[in-house]
Amino acid sequence: MQPPSWTSPPQPDSAFLDLRDYAGVLRRRKKLVGLIALIAVGCAIAWTAVQPRVYSATAEVLVRPPILAAGDTASNQTLNIENERQIAMSVPVATIAAEAMGGGVSPRAMIGATDVTVAKDADVLQVRFSDADSRLAARGSNAVAQAYLTYKTQQARATIDAKVAVLKERLGALAGTKGSSASIALLNQQLAQVQSTTLDAGEVLAAAEVPGSPSSPNLPMNVALALFAGLFVGVIAAFARERMDDHLHGRADLEGTIGAPVMTMIPTVPGWRDRGETHLVTLESPRSPAAEAYRTLRTSMFVAAAERGIKTVMVVSALAGEGKSTTAANLAVTLAQADKKVVLVSADLRRPRVHEFFGLAGDRGLSEVLEGDRRAWESLRSGRIDNLWVMSSGKVSDHPTELLQSRDMQELIAEQREVVDFIVIDCPPVLAVADALVLAPLVDCVLYVADATATPRGAVVQARAQLDQVGARVLGAVLNNVDAGANGYAYYGAQYGYDAAAPVAIGDTWSADGKAGWIGSRLEPLRRRSAS
C-alpha cells in the first residue's frame, strides 16, 4: 500500500466546498434551468390567453344580532361570525338572491358564483360574486348581500311571531279559568314588549361596483407562479442531469476521483482550439496564465523532488486528446528554464507527438535506442533552450510494449538519472494500451492529466485502478483546458495585467546535427562502464 502522502490531497472546508459545488452545478446547467423556466412561462401565457374572462365584484355587509330589543330574548344575544358566513352561502339565501336577479338563475348557480369571506377583526362579511359579465357580477354581489339581510330579518320575525303566539295562547287559557288578574297583567306586559321588538340584521356598508378589469385569468400571477415552478423544476433537472453526467467538474471532482492533489489547472489559451496543432505556450506566450500554471506545476515538482528524491516523471492520461503530451513538453521547458538539466523522452511508440512541439523530425529516437541501432546520446536533440534534451519516439514500432518493458529501457532510465536532474516521459493513454503500465514501476512518480471538458469520471477511476495494480506512485494531477471564466477563482493571476511578449519560433531553436555534446560526454562513459 502506498504512503498516504502520495495519495491524500489537502481537503478544504467541507461546508464551503458544498456550497461552491452547488453553485457550480447551477452555473454549468444555467441554460437548462433557464430553458425550463422559459417553457413554463410560455405555457402560462398561452394558457392564460385561452381562458375565458371572469369579472368579480365585492359588497361588504355589517352583521348585527337581528333582535335588538326583545325583552328577555335580546339583551345578551351573541354573534358567531363564522356561522353568519355559512348562512350567507346557504341555499335559502341563494334562493332569495336568485329571485332578485331574475332571468331563471338557479340557487345552485348563485352559490357556485359566490364566495364569502370575513374581514379581519370585524363583524363584516365580504360577498364576492363572479360572472363573465361585469354588470352581472356587481348585481349578483349586491343581490346576495341584500338576500342575506332579508333572510336574517325573516328568521328574526318568525322567532318573534312564535313568541307572540305562545303568549296569546297562555292569555286565552287564563281568561277561561278565571285566572288571577296579576298573572294576566304580567302576560300582557310581556306581549307588549315582544310586539315592540326592533329588528336590525345589519346593513350594506359598501355596495358592489361594476369591475373595470377581469379578476381571472390573472396574467401577472400566472407568470410569476409559472416562473417559480419552472425555476424549481429546472434546479431539480440540473442536479439530476449533473448526477447522470460522467464528466469531471472542477478541481475538487478530479481530486476526489483520482485520489491525489491537483497540482495545477491549465486554462484554455484563446485561439488555440484545434487539438491537432502543437503549441509550447511556455515559449510562445511566456507571460500568459497558461504559462504561469505550468510554472506552478514546476514549483510543485521541485518540492516533490526535495522531499521524495523524485527525478523521473511519467506523464499519462486515461484517454487520447487530454493534453498529456502538451503537459510533458511544457513541464520539461519550465524545468529547463529554472536551470535544471532535463531530458524529455517520447515513450509513445504508436502515435508520437512530442517531436512536433519542438519542430523536430521523428526519424530517430527511442525505438532505435531500444532496438540497439543507436546509442542514447545519438538520439538526443539539444538546441538553444539551455539544459533541455529531447528524445523523440523514433520509428513506429511493431511491438512497443515489449520494447518499453525491456532491460534496455531500464538501463536507459538508470543511465540518464546519473547525468540530469529530471527525466520527463510522455506515455500513451493508460486505458488505450498497456505501454504506460509497464513503464510505471520504472519511474519515481506518475503525473496524471485530465481534460476539464471531455474526460469521463469513469475513465479516471479505471485508469487509477490500473495504475494501482502495477504499483504506480501517483504524485498528483493536472486539470487541463479549464475555462478560466467559469473557474476564475483558480486564476487570479489572469487579471494581473502582463504585457504581451514576442513569440519564439520553436522550429528554429534546434540544431541539425543531432549531437548533444554535454549529455553525450556523460552518457558514453556510463555505457562503457556498464558494458565492462
Secondary structure, 3 states (H helix, E strand, C coil): CCCHHHHCCCCCCHHHHHHHHHHHHHHHCHHHHHHHHHHHHHHHHHHHHHCCCEEEEEEEEEECCCECCCHHHCCCCCCCHHHHHHHHCCHHHHHHHHHHHCCCCCHHHHHHHEEEEECCCCCEEEEEEEECCHHHHHHHHHHHHHHHHHHHHHHHHHHHHHHHHHHHHHHHHHHHCCCCHHHHHHHHHHHHHHHCCCECCEEEEECCCCCCCCCECCHHHHHHHHHHHHHHHHHHHHHHHHHHCCECCCHHHHHHHHCCCEEEEEECCCCCCCCCCCCCHHHHCCCCHHHHHHHHHHHHHHHHHHHHCCCEEEEEECCCCCCHHHHHHHHHHHHHHCCCCEEEEECCCCCCCHHHHCCCCCCCCHHHHHCCCCCHHHHEEEECCCCEEEECCCCCCCCHHHHHCCHHHHHHHHHHHCCCCEEEEECCCCCCCCHHHHHHHHCCEEEEEEECCCCEHHHHHHHHHHHHHCCCCEEEEEEEEECCCCCHHHCHHHHCCCCCCCCCCHHHCECCCCCCHHHHHHHHHHHHHHHC
